């Protein structure tokens, strides 16, 4: 039970809140928890539809960069800002969006995020210049920052507790499907139309998702917090994450500039923690991080997403440069990864109801690490299609079996009124891990020959994934089991 994670500090406010929630859950009739079935279908359509919308847009934008750069007369380095601006906006405002959702209502802020993302997509499609497009991508990132964490929080108020693991599994399946189909869909659109249509197609989808948002849990199901939104804390949070991402990106090419930005990030973090520490519901969820089970899940998530990003950066270089395959072949060889995640997500959701989540996460991480290690160490030559497909499938299966129970444990380790903060922490852990993974590969490519950097990147990615499993085992079976 969750209260067992708080025995070291049973008198703290968070402990009392979790214990109260546990008693309420024990006394409730689970079939009446969550939304009634007709409304639940609309809510699920809105949550999954919005998740697919933001993930799909991110997946198809990459493939259009060369064409966009050529048409807007921009250099490839400048065109990368189309991706960077979006990612920066998301990481800067993920936690603030969670706090605003807790204060003004999850449904209202989630729907506002969908509306902003959809409107910004239209601005992207109409962009006459690169600065216009980059600014519109920033607005898209702001919309995504509201959709990502609050969608996970809304699932908790949409489904009965006994079905929550299954709902998280279906959410992971939808995201994996969008990620897998993104490059193919982008290539299909570009074969028949120009790049603005990659963003214009978001308009009808966004309008349908907005219509479904009417079925999301309202104030009666997800009560608002009385917290005050601190503008200065939001500003410190934004500067902290922006300087961290930009500083890490420039550390190798401009050491002084990159180092100064990383120092600024550390200073902002210290100031932010000192400002938020006394608050009952801080912007950075310090209260939740005091809960052992939640803290372990966050650390494990950072480790596994670090391994994922390092391997997803290294594998294309390995397949194309070292194995001599084409870019199309590299894409096909990496497709089994998200397909395996799609297969594993619903299966792990069912197992999470019977097997302690710590064991599931550890087993998934071990499988994930094995796939990456085999990619790094197996002597490939001739036709590498079959072994690469097997290894990436193994990695995808492992990641799928890790992600669903870990996210479930993270969400249920928080009181219901802090579900937004839990969703924000999950998204921040994911983005932090992805950033660490990309910085790791940048460091490898800067210090080592390309051949060695790829193999060491895959090996270190495997170690990071394995570390996520070891960290997960720090939850005892009693703590890991979701009652």
ABEGO torsion letter per residue (X at the ends): XAAAAAAABAABAAAAAAAAAAAAAAABBAAABEBBAAAAAAAAAAAAAAAAAAAAAAAAAAAAAAAAAAAAGBBAAAAAAAAAAAAAAAAAAAAAAAAAAAAAEAAAAAAAAAAAAAAAAAAAAABABAAAAAAAAAAAAAAAAAAAAAAAAAAAAABBAAAAAAAAAAAAAAAAAAAAAAAAAAAAAAAABBAAAAAAAAAAAAAAAAAAAAABBBAAABBBBABBBBAAAAAAAAAAAAAAAAAAAAAAABAAAAAAAAAAAAAAAAAAAAAAAABABBABBAAAAABAAAAAAAAAAAAAAAAAAAAAAAAAAAAAAAAGBBAAAAAAAAAAAAAAAAAAAAAAAAAAAABBAAAAAAAAAAAAAAAAAAAAABBBBEBAAAAAAAAAAAAAAAAAAAAAAAAAAAAAABBAAAAAAAAAAAAAAAAAAAAAAAAAAAAAAAABBAAAAAAAAAAAAAAAAAAAAAAAAABBAAAABBX
